[in-house]
Amino acid sequence: MGEAIISRRGGGSNVKSVQSGTYIMNPPEASKDITISTVNASNCIILVSGSPSSYAYTCLIAGHMVDNSTINVSRSSGSTFSVTISWQVIEFNAVKSIQRGTYTMDNGTWGGTASITEVNLLKTFLIFSWKTNGGTVFEHSYAQCRLTDNSTLSFSKSAVASLCVVDWQLIEFK
């Protein structure tokens, strides 16, 4: 199907390691587990992005840690176009906690909220990625995720008529 390319580099003062790579996802493939060098997944975040072969709406990619040596990248099923997925796994030293989850906004809804374990907002940041079945109109494919307060995430999307799946990561430093 596709090809994964992996590299590994040392990081700055709080960054223990960075791994990155690309994977070309061809139709009808919608999900891929990629093996990485072993890390402590409890101290890692994953960043993903997609570069479409054709239409911009085909580049919406979600990604999450599966375990200490595997990540998963995915897109909505049924895409008939290839997409080049770029990913990075960043492992940190001084992590107090990482919370992860998936939030699904079904057709007919605009969003919602999810409770999280309380965090210090001054030492926490949020990363999220999403995929959607928004059809062929890119404007119907946007998602938003934000920290509403120290124990709540809020989610919204740009079109009520589309399914949107958000993979989120919340990292709190010591």
LUMPAKE-960318 format. One line per 4 residues: number of its first residue (from 1); for each residue x negated, y negated, z negated of N, C-alpha, C, O, CB. Coordinates in Angstrom, 1 decimal, always signed. Atoms other than C-alpha are relative to their C-alpha. Glycine has a CB too. Layout:
REM LUMPAKE-960318
NUM	X,Y,Z,X,Y,Z,X,Y,Z,X,Y,Z,X,Y,Z | ...
REM end
This chain:
REM LUMPAKE-960318
1	-0.8,+1.2,+0.0,+0.0,+0.0,+0.0,-0.9,-1.2,+0.0,-1.1,-1.8,+1.1,+0.9,+0.0,-1.2 | +0.8,+1.2,+0.1,-2.1,-2.9,-1.3,-1.4,+0.3,-0.5,-1.8,+1.5,-0.6,+0.6,-1.0,-0.9 | +1.4,-0.2,+0.4,-5.7,-3.4,-2.4,-0.2,-1.0,-1.2,+0.1,-2.2,-1.1,-1.0,-0.3,+1.1 | +0.3,+0.8,+1.1,-6.7,-4.7,-5.8,-1.5,-0.3,-0.1,-2.4,+0.6,+0.1,+0.4,+0.6,-1.4
5	+1.4,+0.4,+0.1,-10.0,-6.7,-6.2,-0.2,-0.6,-1.4,+0.6,-1.4,-1.8,-0.4,-1.0,+1.1 | +0.2,+0.4,+1.4,-11.3,-7.2,-9.8,-1.4,-0.6,-0.2,-2.4,-0.1,+0.3,+0.2,+1.2,-1.0 | +1.3,+0.5,+0.4,-14.0,-9.4,-11.2,+0.1,-0.3,-1.5,+1.2,-0.5,-2.0,-0.4,-1.3,+0.8 | +0.0,+0.3,+1.4,-15.1,-10.1,-14.8,-1.1,-1.0,-0.3,-2.2,-0.9,+0.2,-0.2,+1.3,-0.8
9	+1.0,+1.0,+0.4,-16.8,-13.2,-16.3,+0.1,-0.3,-1.5,+1.2,+0.0,-2.1,+0.3,-1.3,+0.8 | +0.0,+0.5,+1.3,-17.7,-14.5,-19.7,+0.6,-1.3,-0.1,+0.8,-2.0,+0.8,-1.5,+0.0,-0.6 | -0.8,+1.2,+0.2,-15.8,-17.4,-21.2,-0.7,-1.0,-0.9,-1.8,-0.8,-1.4,+1.3,+0.3,-0.4 | +0.5,+1.0,+0.9,-16.2,-20.5,-23.3,+0.2,+0.3,-1.4,+0.2,+1.5,-1.7,+0.8,-1.3,+0.3
13	+0.1,-0.2,+1.4,-16.1,-20.9,-27.0,+1.1,+0.9,-0.6,+0.9,+1.7,-1.4,+0.0,-1.3,-0.7 | -1.1,-0.8,+0.5,-12.6,-19.4,-27.6,+0.4,+1.1,+1.0,+1.2,+1.9,+0.7,+1.1,-0.9,-0.4 | -0.3,-0.9,-1.1,-12.5,-17.4,-24.4,-1.0,+1.2,-0.1,-2.2,+1.0,+0.0,+0.0,-0.6,+1.4 | +0.9,-1.1,+0.1,-13.9,-13.9,-24.9,-0.3,+0.6,+1.4,-1.5,+0.9,+1.7,+0.7,+1.1,-0.8
17	+0.2,-0.5,-1.3,-13.4,-12.7,-21.3,+1.1,-0.4,+1.0,+2.2,-0.8,+0.6,-0.1,+1.6,+0.0 | -1.0,+0.4,-1.0,-11.7,-13.5,-18.0,-0.2,+1.1,+1.1,-1.3,+1.3,+1.6,-0.2,-1.4,+0.6 | +0.0,-0.9,-1.1,-10.8,-10.9,-15.4,+1.0,-0.6,+1.0,+2.1,-1.1,+0.7,+0.4,+1.5,-0.4 | -0.9,+0.5,-1.0,-9.2,-11.8,-12.1,-0.1,+0.9,+1.3,-1.0,+1.6,+1.5,-0.4,-1.5,+0.4
21	-0.1,-0.8,-1.2,-8.2,-10.3,-8.8,+1.2,-0.4,+0.9,+1.9,-1.3,+0.5,+0.0,+1.5,-0.3 | -1.1,+0.2,-0.9,-5.8,-10.2,-5.9,+0.5,+1.3,+0.4,-0.1,+2.4,+0.3,-0.4,-0.8,+1.3 | -0.6,-1.2,-0.5,-3.4,-7.7,-4.7,+1.0,-0.3,+1.1,+1.8,-1.3,+0.9,+0.8,+0.8,-1.2 | -0.9,+0.2,-1.1,-1.5,-7.6,-1.4,+1.1,+0.9,-0.1,+1.0,+2.2,+0.0,-0.7,+0.1,+1.4
25	-1.2,-0.8,+0.1,+2.0,-6.4,-1.9,+0.8,+0.0,+1.3,+1.3,-1.1,+1.7,+0.9,-0.5,-1.2 | -0.7,-0.2,-1.3,+3.6,-5.1,+1.3,+1.4,+0.6,-0.3,+1.6,+1.3,-1.2,-0.8,+0.8,+0.9 | -1.3,-0.6,+0.1,+7.3,-4.3,+1.8,-0.1,+1.5,+0.2,-0.9,+2.0,+1.0,+1.0,-0.6,+1.0 | -1.0,+0.4,+0.9,+9.1,-2.4,+0.4,-0.4,-0.1,-1.5,+0.4,-0.1,-2.4,+1.2,+1.0,+0.1
29	+0.6,-0.1,+1.4,+6.8,-2.4,-2.7,+0.5,-1.3,-0.8,+0.5,-2.4,-0.3,-1.5,+0.0,+0.0 | -0.5,+1.1,+0.9,+8.3,-4.5,-5.6,-0.8,-0.1,-1.3,-0.6,-1.1,-2.0,+1.4,+0.1,-0.2 | +0.7,+0.0,+1.2,+6.0,-3.6,-8.5,-1.3,+0.8,+0.1,-1.3,+1.8,+0.8,+0.9,+0.6,-1.2 | +1.3,-0.7,+0.0,+2.4,-2.6,-9.1,-0.7,-0.1,-1.3,-0.9,-1.2,-1.9,-0.9,-0.5,+1.1
33	+0.9,+0.0,+1.1,+0.4,-1.5,-12.1,-1.4,-0.1,+0.5,-1.8,+0.7,+1.4,+0.3,+1.3,-0.9 | +1.4,+0.1,-0.4,-3.2,-2.6,-11.8,-0.9,+0.3,-1.2,-0.6,-0.3,-2.3,-0.2,-1.5,+0.5 | +0.9,-0.4,+1.0,-6.0,-1.1,-13.9,-1.0,-1.1,-0.1,-1.6,-1.6,+0.9,-0.6,+1.3,+0.2 | +1.0,+1.0,+0.3,-8.3,-3.7,-15.6,-1.0,+0.6,-1.0,-0.8,+1.7,-1.5,+0.6,-1.3,-0.5
37	+1.0,-0.4,+1.0,-11.4,-3.4,-17.8,+0.7,-0.1,-1.4,+1.6,-1.0,-1.5,-1.3,-0.8,+0.0 | -0.7,+0.0,+1.3,-10.3,-2.6,-21.4,-0.2,-1.3,-0.8,-1.3,-1.9,-0.9,-0.5,+1.1,-0.8 | +0.0,+1.2,+0.8,-9.3,-5.6,-23.5,+0.9,+0.2,-1.2,+1.5,+1.3,-1.3,+0.6,-1.3,+0.8 | -1.0,-0.1,+1.1,-7.4,-6.2,-26.7,+1.2,-0.8,+0.5,+1.2,-2.0,+0.4,-0.6,-0.6,-1.4
41	-1.2,+0.6,-0.6,-4.0,-6.9,-25.2,+0.7,-1.0,-1.0,+1.4,-1.9,-0.6,+1.0,+1.0,+0.4 | -0.6,+0.9,+1.0,-2.9,-8.6,-28.5,-0.7,-1.4,+0.0,-0.2,-2.3,-0.6,-0.2,+0.6,-1.4 | +0.7,+1.3,-0.1,-5.4,-11.4,-27.7,-0.1,-0.5,+1.5,-0.9,-1.4,+1.8,-1.4,+0.1,-0.5 | +0.1,+0.3,-1.5,-4.7,-11.7,-23.9,+1.3,-0.7,+0.5,+2.4,-0.5,+0.0,-0.3,+1.2,+0.8
45	-1.1,+0.5,-0.8,-2.5,-13.7,-21.6,-0.3,+0.4,+1.5,-1.4,+0.6,+1.8,+0.2,-1.5,-0.1 | +0.2,-0.2,-1.4,-1.9,-13.1,-17.9,+0.6,-1.1,+0.8,+1.7,-1.6,+0.4,+0.7,+1.4,+0.4 | -0.5,+1.0,-0.9,-1.5,-15.7,-15.2,+0.1,+0.6,+1.4,-0.7,+1.3,+1.8,-1.0,-1.3,+0.0 | -0.2,-0.6,-1.3,+0.0,-14.8,-11.8,+0.5,-1.1,+0.9,+1.2,-2.1,+0.5,+1.0,+1.1,-0.1
49	-0.5,+0.8,-1.0,+0.7,-16.6,-8.6,+0.1,+0.8,+1.3,-0.6,+1.8,+1.5,-0.8,-1.3,+0.2 | -0.2,-0.7,-1.3,+1.8,-15.6,-5.1,-0.2,-0.9,+1.2,+0.1,-2.1,+1.1,+1.3,+0.6,+0.1 | +0.1,+0.7,-1.3,+0.9,-16.7,-1.6,+0.7,+0.7,+1.1,+0.3,+1.8,+1.4,-1.6,-0.2,+0.3 | -0.8,-0.8,-0.9,+3.5,-15.8,+0.9,-0.6,+0.1,+1.4,-1.4,-0.7,+1.9,+1.3,-0.7,+0.2
53	+0.4,-0.2,-1.4,+2.9,-14.4,+4.4,+0.9,-0.8,+0.9,+0.6,-1.1,+2.0,+0.0,+1.5,+0.4 | -1.0,+0.7,-0.9,+6.0,-16.2,+5.7,+0.7,-1.1,-0.8,+0.3,-2.2,-0.9,+1.0,+1.0,+0.5 | -0.9,+1.0,+0.6,+8.7,-17.9,+3.6,-0.4,-0.2,-1.5,-0.8,+0.7,-2.2,+1.4,+0.5,+0.0 | +0.4,+0.3,+1.4,+7.9,-19.7,+0.3,+0.7,+0.8,-1.1,+0.1,+1.1,-2.1,+0.2,-1.5,-0.2
57	-0.8,-0.6,+1.0,+10.7,-18.0,-1.6,-0.5,+1.4,-0.3,-0.2,+2.0,-1.3,+1.4,+0.1,+0.3 | +0.6,-1.4,+0.2,+8.8,-14.6,-1.2,-1.1,+0.0,-1.0,-1.6,+1.1,-1.3,-0.3,+0.6,+1.3 | +1.3,+0.0,+0.8,+5.9,-15.8,-3.4,+0.3,+0.0,-1.5,-0.6,-0.2,-2.3,-0.8,-1.1,+0.3 | -0.3,+0.0,+1.4,+7.8,-15.7,-6.8,-0.4,+1.3,-0.6,+0.2,+2.3,-0.3,+1.5,-0.3,-0.2
61	+0.7,-1.2,+0.6,+5.8,-13.2,-8.9,+0.1,-0.1,-1.5,-0.1,-1.2,-2.1,-1.4,+0.1,+0.5 | +0.1,-0.1,+1.5,+6.2,-12.1,-12.5,-1.1,+1.0,-0.3,-1.5,+1.9,+0.4,+1.4,+0.6,-0.5 | +1.1,-0.8,+0.5,+3.4,-10.5,-14.5,+0.0,+0.2,-1.5,+0.3,-0.8,-2.2,-1.3,-0.5,+0.5 | +0.2,-0.3,+1.5,+2.8,-8.9,-17.9,-1.0,+1.0,-0.3,-1.4,+1.9,+0.6,+1.4,+0.4,-0.5
65	+0.9,-1.1,+0.5,+0.4,-6.8,-19.9,+0.8,+1.2,-0.3,+1.9,+1.2,-0.9,-0.8,-0.5,-1.3 | -0.7,-1.2,+0.3,+1.4,-3.2,-20.0,-0.7,+0.7,-1.2,+0.0,+1.1,-2.1,-0.1,+1.0,+1.2 | +0.8,-0.5,+1.2,-1.4,-2.0,-22.4,-1.4,-0.6,+0.1,-1.6,-1.6,+0.9,+0.0,+1.5,+0.0 | +1.4,+0.5,+0.1,-5.1,-2.6,-23.1,-0.8,+0.0,+1.3,-1.8,-0.6,+1.4,-0.8,+0.6,-1.1
69	+0.8,-0.2,-1.2,-6.2,-1.6,-19.6,+0.9,-0.1,+1.3,+0.5,+0.4,+2.3,-0.7,+1.3,+0.0 | -0.9,+0.0,-1.1,-3.1,-2.2,-17.4,+0.8,-1.3,+0.0,+1.3,-1.7,-1.0,+0.9,+1.2,+0.1 | -1.0,+1.1,-0.1,-1.2,-5.2,-16.1,+1.0,+0.4,+1.1,+0.8,+1.3,+1.9,-0.7,-1.3,+0.5 | -1.0,-0.3,-1.0,+2.0,-5.2,-14.0,+0.3,-1.3,+0.7,+0.5,-2.3,+0.0,+1.3,+0.7,-0.6
73	-0.4,+1.1,-0.8,+2.8,-7.6,-11.2,+1.3,+0.5,+0.8,+1.3,+1.6,+1.3,-1.1,-0.6,+1.0 | -1.2,-0.4,-0.7,+6.3,-7.6,-9.6,+0.6,-1.2,+0.7,+0.4,-2.3,+0.4,+0.9,+0.7,-1.0 | -0.9,+1.0,-0.7,+8.7,-9.4,-7.3,+1.3,+0.6,+0.1,+1.5,+1.8,-0.2,-0.6,-0.4,+1.3 | -1.3,-0.6,-0.2,+12.3,-9.0,-6.5,+0.0,+1.0,+1.1,-0.7,+0.9,+2.1,+1.0,-1.2,+0.4
77	+0.0,-1.1,-0.9,+13.1,-5.8,-4.7,+0.7,-0.5,+1.3,+1.5,-1.4,+1.2,+0.7,+1.2,-0.6 | -0.7,+0.3,-1.2,+14.2,-5.9,-1.1,-0.7,-1.0,+0.9,-0.2,-1.3,+2.0,+1.4,-0.5,-0.3 | +0.7,+0.9,-0.8,+11.7,-8.4,+0.2,-0.6,+0.7,+1.2,-1.1,+1.8,+1.1,-1.2,-0.7,-0.8 | +0.5,-0.6,-1.2,+10.7,-7.8,+3.8,-1.3,-0.7,+0.4,-1.7,-0.5,+1.6,+1.1,-0.2,+1.1
81	+1.3,+0.7,-0.3,+7.5,-9.9,+3.7,-1.1,+0.4,-1.0,-0.8,+0.7,-2.1,+0.2,-1.5,-0.1 | +1.2,-0.2,+0.9,+4.0,-9.4,+2.3,-0.3,-1.2,-0.8,+0.0,-2.4,-0.4,-1.2,+0.4,+0.9 | +0.4,+1.2,+0.8,+2.7,-11.6,-0.5,-1.4,+0.4,-0.6,-1.6,+1.5,-1.1,+1.1,-0.3,-1.1 | +1.3,-0.1,+0.7,-0.9,-12.0,-1.8,+0.2,-0.5,-1.4,+0.5,-1.7,-1.6,-1.1,-0.7,+0.8
85	-0.1,+0.3,+1.4,-0.8,-11.9,-5.6,-1.3,-0.3,-0.6,-2.2,+0.6,-0.5,+0.8,+1.1,-0.7 | +1.3,+0.3,+0.7,-3.6,-13.6,-7.5,+0.4,+0.1,-1.5,+1.4,-0.4,-2.0,-0.5,-1.4,+0.3 | -0.2,-0.2,+1.4,-3.9,-12.7,-11.2,-1.3,-0.3,-0.8,-2.4,-0.1,-0.3,+0.6,+1.4,-0.3 | +1.1,+0.2,+1.0,-6.1,-13.6,-14.2,+0.5,+0.6,-1.4,+1.6,+0.3,-1.8,-0.4,-1.5,-0.1
89	-0.2,-0.4,+1.4,-6.3,-11.9,-17.6,-1.0,-0.7,-0.8,-2.2,-0.6,-0.6,-0.1,+1.6,-0.2 | +0.9,+0.8,+0.8,-7.8,-14.2,-20.2,+0.2,+0.5,-1.5,+1.2,+0.6,-2.1,+0.4,-1.5,+0.0 | +0.0,-0.5,+1.4,-8.8,-12.7,-23.6,-0.7,-1.0,-0.9,-1.7,-1.5,-0.6,-0.8,+1.4,+0.0 | +0.5,+1.1,+0.9,-9.3,-15.1,-26.5,-0.5,+0.6,-1.3,-0.3,+1.8,-1.6,+1.2,-0.9,-0.3
93	+0.6,-0.4,+1.3,-11.2,-14.8,-29.8,+0.9,-0.4,-1.2,+1.2,+0.5,-2.0,-1.4,-0.7,-0.2 | -0.6,+0.5,+1.3,-9.3,-16.9,-32.4,+1.6,+0.0,+0.2,+2.2,-1.1,+0.2,-0.5,-1.4,-0.3 | -1.4,-0.1,-0.2,-5.7,-15.7,-31.8,+0.7,+0.4,-1.3,+0.3,+1.4,-1.9,+0.3,+1.0,+1.1 | -0.8,-0.3,+1.1,-3.2,-15.8,-34.6,+1.1,+1.0,+0.4,+1.3,+2.0,-0.3,+0.6,-1.2,-0.7
97	-1.0,-1.0,-0.5,-0.4,-14.1,-32.6,+0.3,-0.3,+1.5,+0.1,-1.4,+2.0,+1.3,-0.2,-0.9 | -0.6,+0.2,-1.4,+0.9,-13.5,-29.1,+1.4,+0.7,-0.1,+1.5,+1.9,-0.5,-1.0,+0.7,+1.0 | -1.4,-0.6,-0.2,+4.6,-12.9,-28.5,+0.3,+0.1,+1.5,-0.1,-0.8,+2.2,+1.1,-0.9,-0.8 | -0.3,-0.2,-1.4,+5.8,-11.6,-25.2,+1.5,+0.5,+0.2,+2.0,+1.1,-0.8,-1.0,+1.0,+0.7
101	-1.3,-0.5,-0.3,+9.1,-10.8,-23.6,+0.5,-0.2,+1.4,-0.2,-0.9,+2.2,+1.0,-0.6,-1.0 | -0.7,+0.2,-1.3,+11.4,-10.7,-20.6,+1.4,-0.5,-0.3,+2.1,+0.1,-1.2,+0.0,+1.4,+0.8 | -1.3,+0.6,+0.2,+14.5,-12.8,-20.4,+0.7,+0.0,+1.4,+0.1,-0.5,+2.4,+0.0,-1.4,-0.6 | -0.7,-0.1,-1.3,+17.1,-12.1,-17.6,+1.2,-0.9,-0.1,+2.0,-0.9,-1.0,+0.5,+1.4,+0.2
105	-1.1,+0.9,-0.2,+19.5,-14.8,-16.4,+0.8,+0.6,+1.1,+0.4,+0.6,+2.3,-0.4,-1.5,+0.2 | -0.8,-0.7,-1.0,+22.3,-12.9,-14.6,+0.7,-1.0,+1.0,+0.7,-2.2,+0.7,+1.0,+0.8,-0.6 | -0.9,+0.8,-0.9,+24.4,-14.2,-11.6,+1.1,-0.5,-0.9,+1.6,+0.2,-1.7,+0.5,+0.9,+1.1 | -1.1,+0.6,+0.7,+27.0,-16.6,-13.0,-0.4,-0.7,-1.3,+0.4,-1.3,-1.9,+1.0,+1.0,-0.3
109	+0.5,+0.7,+1.2,+24.8,-18.0,-15.8,-1.1,-1.0,+0.4,-1.8,-0.8,+1.4,-0.5,+1.0,-1.1 | +1.0,+1.0,-0.2,+22.6,-21.1,-16.0,-1.2,+0.2,-0.9,-2.3,-0.3,-0.6,+0.6,-1.4,-0.2 | +1.1,-0.2,+0.9,+20.4,-19.9,-18.8,+0.4,+0.5,-1.4,+1.5,+1.0,-1.6,-0.8,-1.3,-0.2 | -0.3,-0.4,+1.3,+20.2,-19.3,-22.5,-1.2,-0.2,-0.9,-2.1,-0.9,-0.6,+0.5,+1.5,-0.1
113	+1.1,+0.1,+1.0,+18.0,-19.0,-25.6,-0.4,+1.4,-0.5,+0.3,+2.4,-0.4,+0.4,-0.9,-1.1 | +0.5,-1.2,+0.6,+15.9,-16.4,-27.3,-0.7,-0.4,-1.3,-1.5,-1.4,-1.3,-1.0,+0.9,+0.9 | +0.7,+0.3,+1.2,+14.7,-16.3,-30.9,-1.4,+0.6,+0.0,-1.5,+1.7,+0.6,+0.8,+0.6,-1.2 | +1.4,-0.4,+0.1,+11.0,-15.9,-31.6,-0.4,-0.1,-1.4,+0.2,-0.7,-2.2,-1.0,-0.8,+0.9
117	+0.6,+0.1,+1.3,+8.9,-15.4,-34.7,-0.6,-1.5,-0.1,-1.2,-1.9,+0.9,-1.1,+1.0,-0.3 | +0.4,+1.4,+0.2,+8.2,-18.9,-36.1,-1.5,-0.2,+0.3,-2.4,+0.5,-0.1,+0.3,-0.5,-1.4 | +1.4,+0.4,-0.3,+5.0,-20.6,-34.7,-0.3,-1.4,-0.3,+0.7,-2.2,-0.6,-0.2,+0.2,+1.6 | +0.4,+1.3,+0.2,+3.0,-23.7,-35.3,-0.1,-0.7,+1.4,-0.9,-0.3,+2.2,-1.4,-0.1,-0.8
121	-0.1,+0.6,-1.3,+3.9,-25.9,-32.3,-1.3,-0.8,+0.4,-1.6,-0.9,+1.6,+1.1,-1.0,+0.1 | +1.2,+0.7,-0.3,+0.6,-27.8,-32.6,-1.2,+1.0,+0.4,-2.2,+0.5,+0.9,-0.5,-0.8,-1.2 | +1.0,-0.9,-0.3,-1.4,-24.6,-32.0,+0.5,+1.1,+0.9,-0.1,+2.2,+1.1,-0.5,+0.7,-1.3 | -0.7,-1.1,-0.8,+0.9,-22.7,-29.6,+0.2,-0.6,+1.4,+0.6,-1.7,+1.6,+1.3,+0.4,-0.6
125	-0.5,+0.4,-1.4,+1.4,-22.8,-25.8,+0.7,+1.2,+0.6,+0.5,+2.4,+0.3,-1.2,-0.4,+0.8 | -0.8,-1.0,-0.7,+3.8,-21.0,-23.5,-0.4,+0.1,+1.4,-0.7,-0.9,+2.1,+1.5,-0.5,-0.1 | +0.2,-0.3,-1.4,+3.2,-19.4,-20.2,+1.1,+0.9,+0.5,+1.5,+1.8,-0.3,-1.4,+0.7,+0.2 | -1.1,-0.9,-0.6,+5.9,-17.8,-18.0,-0.2,+0.1,+1.5,-0.7,-0.8,+2.1,+1.3,-0.5,-0.4
129	-0.1,-0.2,-1.4,+6.4,-16.4,-14.6,+1.3,+0.6,+0.3,+2.0,+1.1,-0.6,-1.2,+1.0,+0.5 | -1.4,-0.5,-0.3,+9.6,-15.4,-12.8,+0.1,+0.5,+1.4,-0.7,+0.2,+2.3,+1.0,-1.1,-0.3 | -0.4,-0.5,-1.4,+11.1,-13.6,-9.9,+1.5,-0.1,+0.1,+2.2,-0.2,-0.9,-0.4,+1.5,+0.2 | -1.4,+0.3,-0.2,+14.5,-14.1,-8.4,+0.5,+0.7,+1.3,-0.3,+1.0,+2.1,+0.3,-1.5,+0.0
133	-0.6,-0.4,-1.3,+16.9,-12.8,-5.8,+0.7,-1.2,+0.6,+1.8,-1.0,+1.2,+1.0,+1.2,-0.2 | -0.6,+1.2,-0.5,+17.7,-16.4,-4.8,+0.3,-0.1,+1.4,+0.7,-1.1,+1.9,-0.9,-1.1,-0.4 | -0.3,+0.0,-1.4,+18.0,-15.4,-1.2,-1.1,-0.8,+0.8,-2.3,-0.7,+0.4,+1.3,-0.7,+0.3 | +1.0,+0.7,-0.9,+16.3,-17.5,+1.5,-0.1,-1.5,-0.2,-0.8,-2.2,+0.5,+0.3,+0.3,+1.4
137	+0.1,+1.4,+0.3,+16.7,-20.9,-0.1,-0.9,-0.2,-1.2,-0.5,+0.1,-2.3,+1.4,-0.6,-0.2 | +1.0,+0.2,+1.1,+13.6,-21.8,-2.2,+0.6,-0.8,-1.1,+0.2,-0.6,-2.3,-1.2,-0.6,+0.6 | -0.6,+0.9,+1.0,+15.6,-24.5,-4.0,+0.9,+0.8,-1.0,+1.1,+0.3,-2.1,+0.8,-1.1,+0.6 | -0.8,-0.8,+0.8,+17.7,-21.7,-5.5,-0.8,+0.9,-0.9,-0.3,+1.8,-1.6,+1.0,+0.8,+0.8
141	+0.9,-1.0,+0.6,+14.7,-20.0,-7.0,-0.8,-0.5,-1.2,-1.7,+0.1,-1.6,-1.0,+0.5,+1.0 | +0.8,+0.6,+1.1,+13.4,-22.3,-9.8,+0.5,+0.5,-1.4,+1.7,+0.6,-1.6,+0.0,-1.5,+0.1 | -0.3,-0.3,+1.4,+13.2,-21.3,-13.5,-0.7,-0.9,-0.9,-1.8,-1.4,-0.5,-0.3,+1.5,-0.2 | +0.6,+0.8,+1.0,+12.4,-23.2,-16.6,+0.0,+0.8,-1.3,+1.0,+1.4,-1.6,+0.6,-1.4,-0.1
145	+0.1,-0.6,+1.3,+11.2,-21.9,-20.0,-0.7,-1.0,-0.9,-1.7,-1.5,-0.4,-0.7,+1.4,+0.0 | +0.7,+0.9,+0.8,+10.4,-24.1,-22.9,+0.2,+0.3,-1.5,+1.2,+1.0,-1.8,+0.5,-1.5,+0.2 | -0.2,-0.2,+1.5,+9.9,-24.1,-26.7,+0.9,-1.1,-0.4,+0.6,-2.3,-0.4,-1.4,-0.1,-0.7 | -1.0,+1.0,+0.5,+13.0,-25.8,-28.1,-0.4,-0.5,-1.4,-0.2,-1.7,-1.7,+1.4,+0.6,+0.0
149	+0.5,+0.3,+1.3,+11.7,-25.7,-31.6,-1.0,+1.2,-0.4,-1.4,+2.0,+0.4,+1.1,-0.1,-1.1 | +1.0,-1.0,+0.4,+9.3,-23.5,-33.7,+0.5,+1.5,+0.0,-0.3,+2.4,-0.3,-0.6,-0.4,-1.3 | -0.5,-1.4,+0.0,+11.5,-20.4,-33.4,+1.0,+0.3,+1.1,+1.7,+1.3,+1.1,+0.7,+0.3,-1.4 | -1.0,-0.2,-1.0,+13.5,-20.8,-30.2,-0.6,-0.3,+1.4,-1.3,-1.3,+1.6,+1.2,-0.8,-0.2
153	+0.3,+0.3,-1.4,+12.8,-20.5,-26.4,+1.3,-0.2,+0.7,+2.3,+0.4,+0.4,-0.8,+1.3,+0.6 | -1.1,+0.3,-0.9,+15.2,-22.0,-23.9,-0.3,+0.3,+1.4,-1.5,+0.1,+1.9,+0.5,-1.4,-0.2 | +0.2,-0.4,-1.4,+15.6,-20.7,-20.4,+1.1,-0.7,+0.9,+2.3,-0.8,+0.4,+0.1,+1.5,+0.2 | -1.0,+0.4,-0.9,+17.4,-22.2,-17.4,-0.5,+0.3,+1.4,-1.7,+0.6,+1.6,+0.2,-1.6,-0.2
157	+0.4,-0.2,-1.4,+17.4,-21.8,-13.6,+0.8,-1.0,+0.9,+1.7,-1.7,+0.4,+0.4,+1.4,+0.4 | -0.5,+1.0,-0.9,+18.3,-23.9,-10.6,+1.3,+0.4,+0.7,+1.9,-0.5,+1.3,-1.1,-0.3,+1.0 | -1.3,-0.5,-0.7,+21.2,-21.8,-9.2,+0.7,+1.0,-0.8,+0.1,+2.0,-1.2,-0.4,+0.5,+1.4 | -0.8,-0.9,+0.8,+24.0,-20.1,-11.0,+0.2,+1.3,+0.7,+0.5,+2.3,+0.1,+1.3,-0.7,-0.4
161	-0.4,-1.2,-0.8,+24.5,-17.7,-8.1,-1.2,+0.9,+0.2,-1.1,+1.8,+1.1,+0.5,-0.4,+1.3 | +1.1,-0.9,-0.2,+21.1,-16.0,-8.4,-0.4,+0.7,-1.3,-0.3,+0.1,-2.4,-1.2,-0.8,+0.6 | +0.6,-0.7,+1.1,+19.6,-13.4,-10.7,-1.5,-0.5,-0.2,-2.2,-0.7,+0.8,+0.0,+1.6,+0.2 | +1.3,+0.5,+0.3,+16.4,-14.6,-12.4,-0.6,+0.7,-1.2,+0.0,+0.8,-2.3,+0.0,-1.6,-0.3
165	+0.6,-0.8,+1.1,+14.0,-12.5,-14.5,-1.3,-0.8,-0.4,-2.2,-1.0,+0.5,-0.3,+1.4,+0.4 | +1.1,+0.7,+0.5,+11.4,-14.4,-16.6,-0.8,+0.9,-0.9,-0.3,+1.4,-1.9,+0.5,-1.3,-0.8 | +1.0,-0.6,+1.0,+8.3,-12.8,-18.2,-0.7,-1.1,-0.7,-1.3,-2.0,+0.0,-1.0,+1.0,+0.8 | +0.6,+1.1,+0.8,+7.1,-15.1,-21.0,-1.0,+0.5,-1.0,-1.0,+1.7,-1.5,+1.1,-0.7,-0.7
169	+1.1,-0.2,+0.9,+4.0,-15.2,-23.2,-0.2,-1.2,-0.9,-0.3,-2.3,-0.3,-1.3,+0.4,+0.7 | +0.1,+1.1,+1.0,+3.6,-17.3,-26.3,-1.3,+0.3,-0.8,-1.3,+1.2,-1.5,+1.2,-0.3,-0.9 | +1.2,-0.3,+0.7,+0.1,-17.6,-27.7,-0.2,-1.1,-1.1,-0.2,-2.3,-0.8,-1.3,+0.0,+1.0 | +0.3,+0.9,+1.1,-0.7,-19.1,-31.1,-1.4,+0.2,-0.5,-1.8,+1.3,-0.8,+1.1,+0.2,-1.2
173	+1.4,-0.1,+0.4,-4.2,-19.9,-32.1,-0.2,-0.3,-1.5,+0.7,-0.9,-2.1,-0.9,-1.0,+0.7 | +0.3,+0.1,+1.5,-5.7,-19.8,-35.7,-0.3,-1.5,-0.3,-0.6,-1.8,-1.4,-1.1,+0.9,-0.4
REM end
